[in-house]
């Protein structure tokens, strides 16, 4: 199975290429993006994006992770990335995403998430998709709520991020609930 390319009204979700590395470094390297995510380092070192991108194909083949670039459909400009970290034995995946700061508050993240979730439920045959955010990241929580996810947990002091313990808010949705409410 090869990595998919997915389309929405305004976006294309496609595999990342090594040539996307500088753009990923530029957008993900923004302090505001790194501050809201656990796995994006700051400062974002040269070569890190290319190394990350090089791992995507094997991670997908091994059914561990699907990572796609989020690009504007009208100009193919990369604006972020989205992923499903798979636990196939449980038909479960964790949704992850980031959007470059110039593209915040335009609905792109919700649109991309809805499409990768549709793919996860209909093509990968997942039963549940969940996501987490640091407590206080209201924008990320709004995305999860717009997707129909329900808050399932608050994990106190769960992750250490930039030398501070962060509470994590967990949301989830089951396949039947998502597909029942899916508006294409």
VEXDREN-2710 file (C-alpha; in Angstrom, 1 decimal):
% VEXDREN-2710
k/r/px/py/pz
1/UNK/0.0/0.0/0.0
2/UNK/1.4/3.4/-0.9
3/UNK/0.8/6.6/1.0
4/UNK/-2.3/8.4/-0.2
5/UNK/-2.9/11.9/-1.6
6/UNK/-6.2/13.2/-0.3
7/UNK/-8.1/16.3/-1.4
8/UNK/-10.6/18.6/0.2
9/UNK/-12.3/21.7/-1.0
10/UNK/-9.3/23.9/-0.3
11/UNK/-6.5/21.5/0.5
12/UNK/-4.3/18.7/-0.8
13/UNK/-2.8/16.3/1.8
14/UNK/0.2/14.6/0.2
15/UNK/3.4/12.8/1.1
16/UNK/6.2/15.1/2.1
17/UNK/9.3/15.2/-0.1
18/UNK/12.9/16.0/0.9
19/UNK/12.5/19.2/-1.1
20/UNK/9.8/20.3/1.5
21/UNK/12.5/20.3/4.2
22/UNK/13.3/24.0/4.2
23/UNK/9.6/25.0/4.2
24/UNK/8.9/22.6/7.1
25/UNK/11.9/24.0/9.0
26/UNK/10.6/27.6/8.4
27/UNK/7.0/26.9/9.5
28/UNK/7.5/24.3/12.3
29/UNK/10.6/26.2/13.5
30/UNK/8.4/29.1/14.6
31/UNK/8.4/29.4/18.4
32/UNK/4.6/29.7/18.5
33/UNK/4.2/26.4/16.7
34/UNK/6.9/24.6/18.7
35/UNK/5.3/25.9/22.0
36/UNK/2.0/24.1/21.3
37/UNK/3.5/20.7/20.3
38/UNK/5.4/18.0/22.2
39/UNK/7.5/16.7/19.3
40/UNK/8.7/19.8/17.5
41/UNK/12.1/21.0/18.7
42/UNK/13.0/24.6/19.1
43/UNK/15.3/25.8/17.8
44/UNK/14.6/23.7/14.7
45/UNK/18.0/22.5/13.5
46/UNK/19.2/22.3/9.9
47/UNK/18.7/18.8/8.5
48/UNK/16.1/17.8/11.1
49/UNK/13.1/18.2/8.7
50/UNK/14.8/16.1/5.9
51/UNK/15.6/13.3/8.4
52/UNK/12.0/13.3/9.7
53/UNK/10.7/13.3/6.1
54/UNK/13.0/10.4/5.1
55/UNK/11.4/8.2/7.8
56/UNK/7.8/8.6/6.5
57/UNK/7.7/5.9/3.8
58/UNK/9.1/3.1/6.0
59/UNK/6.9/4.2/8.9
60/UNK/3.8/3.9/6.7
61/UNK/4.9/0.5/5.2
62/UNK/5.4/-0.8/8.7
63/UNK/1.9/0.5/9.5
64/UNK/3.2/2.7/12.3
65/UNK/2.5/6.3/11.1
66/UNK/0.9/8.1/8.2
67/UNK/2.3/11.7/7.8
68/UNK/1.1/14.0/5.1
69/UNK/1.8/17.6/4.1
70/UNK/-1.1/20.0/4.2
71/UNK/-1.0/22.1/1.1
72/UNK/-3.2/24.8/-0.4
73/UNK/-5.0/23.4/-3.4
74/UNK/-4.9/26.5/-5.5
75/UNK/-1.1/27.0/-5.3
76/UNK/0.3/23.8/-3.7
77/UNK/1.9/25.9/-0.9
78/UNK/2.8/23.7/2.1
79/UNK/1.2/25.2/5.2
80/UNK/1.5/22.4/7.8
81/UNK/1.5/18.6/8.4
82/UNK/-0.9/16.0/9.7
83/UNK/-0.5/12.5/11.0
84/UNK/-2.1/9.3/12.2
85/UNK/0.1/7.3/14.6
86/UNK/-1.4/3.8/14.2
87/UNK/-2.0/1.0/16.7
88/UNK/-3.4/-1.4/14.1
89/UNK/-3.8/-4.3/16.6
90/UNK/-6.4/-2.1/18.3
91/UNK/-7.8/-0.4/15.2
92/UNK/-6.8/2.9/16.9
93/UNK/-4.8/6.0/15.9
94/UNK/-3.6/9.2/17.4
95/UNK/-4.2/12.3/15.3
96/UNK/-1.5/14.9/15.2
97/UNK/-1.2/18.2/13.4
98/UNK/0.5/21.5/13.1
99/UNK/-0.2/24.6/10.9
100/UNK/2.2/27.4/10.2
101/UNK/1.3/30.6/12.1
102/UNK/0.4/32.7/8.9
103/UNK/-2.4/30.1/8.3
104/UNK/-3.9/30.0/11.7
105/UNK/-7.6/30.7/12.3
106/UNK/-8.7/29.9/8.7
107/UNK/-10.2/26.5/9.3
108/UNK/-7.4/24.6/7.4
109/UNK/-6.6/22.4/10.3
110/UNK/-10.2/21.2/10.9
111/UNK/-10.6/20.6/7.1
112/UNK/-7.4/18.6/6.9
113/UNK/-8.2/16.6/10.1
114/UNK/-11.7/15.7/8.9
115/UNK/-10.3/14.3/5.6
116/UNK/-7.5/12.2/7.2
117/UNK/-10.0/10.9/9.8
118/UNK/-12.3/9.9/7.0
119/UNK/-9.4/8.0/5.4
120/UNK/-8.5/6.4/8.7
121/UNK/-12.0/5.2/9.3
122/UNK/-13.0/4.1/5.8
123/UNK/-9.7/2.9/4.3
124/UNK/-7.5/1.9/7.3
125/UNK/-10.6/0.5/9.1
126/UNK/-9.9/2.2/12.4
127/UNK/-12.4/2.0/15.2
128/UNK/-11.2/5.1/17.1
129/UNK/-9.1/8.2/16.6
130/UNK/-7.9/10.3/19.5
131/UNK/-5.9/13.4/19.9
132/UNK/-4.3/15.4/22.7
133/UNK/-3.3/19.0/23.4
134/UNK/-1.6/20.9/26.1
135/UNK/-4.2/22.3/28.5
136/UNK/-4.7/25.9/27.5
137/UNK/-4.3/25.3/23.8
138/UNK/-7.8/26.5/23.1
139/UNK/-7.3/26.5/19.3
140/UNK/-6.4/22.8/19.2
141/UNK/-9.2/21.9/21.5
142/UNK/-11.7/23.8/19.2
143/UNK/-10.4/21.8/16.3
144/UNK/-11.1/18.6/18.1
145/UNK/-14.5/19.7/19.2
146/UNK/-15.4/20.8/15.6
147/UNK/-14.5/17.3/14.5
148/UNK/-17.1/15.8/16.9
149/UNK/-14.5/14.5/19.3
150/UNK/-15.5/14.2/23.0
151/UNK/-13.2/15.2/25.8
152/UNK/-12.2/11.9/27.5
153/UNK/-9.4/12.8/29.9
154/UNK/-7.3/15.4/31.6
155/UNK/-3.9/14.0/32.5
156/UNK/-2.2/16.2/35.1
157/UNK/1.5/17.0/34.7
158/UNK/1.6/14.3/32.0
159/UNK/4.4/15.7/29.8
160/UNK/7.5/17.7/30.5
161/UNK/7.8/20.4/27.8
162/UNK/10.5/23.1/27.9
163/UNK/11.2/22.3/31.6
164/UNK/7.6/22.6/32.7
165/UNK/5.1/19.9/33.4
166/UNK/2.1/20.2/31.2
167/UNK/-1.5/18.9/31.7
168/UNK/-2.8/17.2/28.6
169/UNK/-6.4/17.2/27.5
170/UNK/-7.5/14.0/25.5
171/UNK/-10.3/13.8/23.0
172/UNK/-11.6/10.9/21.0
173/UNK/-14.2/9.7/18.5
174/UNK/-15.4/6.3/17.4
175/UNK/-15.9/5.4/13.7
176/UNK/-19.7/5.1/13.9
177/UNK/-20.0/8.6/15.5
178/UNK/-17.7/10.2/13.0
179/UNK/-19.3/8.6/9.9
180/UNK/-22.8/9.4/11.2
181/UNK/-22.0/13.1/11.4
182/UNK/-19.7/13.3/8.4
183/UNK/-20.8/16.1/6.0
184/UNK/-18.8/15.9/2.8
END
